């Protein structure tokens, strides 16, 4: 009998928590008065939900652009704040969001928290104004493409790569052989073209006349970024809210923040999974820092 009471009590507790969580989540589609919408852009930017259940901090261009479209259609949303905490992501996904932000016909403010670099800065630069803390990390305007190459290791074990291709560049970048000079030049030319588009859009959006320093790929603290014209204000979330109110001329507007609805079971499973993940990550960290030769990077901006 005590066991049944205990189980019922636990279930009731979970239901109450679930209701509390659900009631705290705002649904901006039901906005009935002047509001300023906050759209978070957290984690790696991609076209589709990548990662795994343990490392799920990603944001997709489809999801963000869907929110931007809904914000555009809702006449009660007077301004949008993009709250950014991202190191960047894939080239196309970053550009898709940046283009959607630029097309949004409402006042928009980018708020850079810990980091808004590379592709995330591309997105921020498409807003009307950018707010960052003086210690935020931003900039890193550039493109990276790299891969691991195993040809020497394969040779040590007598493994040979048999190359059968229909065109000279079909397997350019294969990890099983070295790049030829022609392939290296070709890939570098593509990287340079992407970088030119990235830099030109930032230059246009931010009305910059001198890009000599920012085109090096250097990252900047917020205080440096302001001196370079990469951000407009040094401040926090309250600063971004005040800027959005001023741009939209809605001093009494309330805030509404998009948050995904999750059931209590989603929350509990995430907590349970993360407890094991961080245990393993703590153990793995002691091994990782011994591996000084690992130079794996992701093709991204």
Secondary structure, 3 states (H helix, E strand, C coil): CHHHHHHHHHHHHHHHHHHHHHHCCECHHHCCCCEEEEEEEECEEECCCCCCCCCCCEEEHHHHHHHHHHHHHCCCEEEEEEEEEECCECHHHHHHHHHHHHHCCCEEEEEEEEEEECHHHHHHHCCCEEEECCCCEEECCCCECCCCCCHHHHHHCCCCCCCCCCCCCCCCCCCCCCCCHHHHHHHHHHHHHHHHHHHHHHHHHHCCCCCCCHHHCCEEEHHHHHHHCCCCEECCHHHHHHHHHHHHCCCCCEEEEECCCCCHHHHHHHHHHHHHHHHHHHHHHHHHCCCCCCCCCCCEC
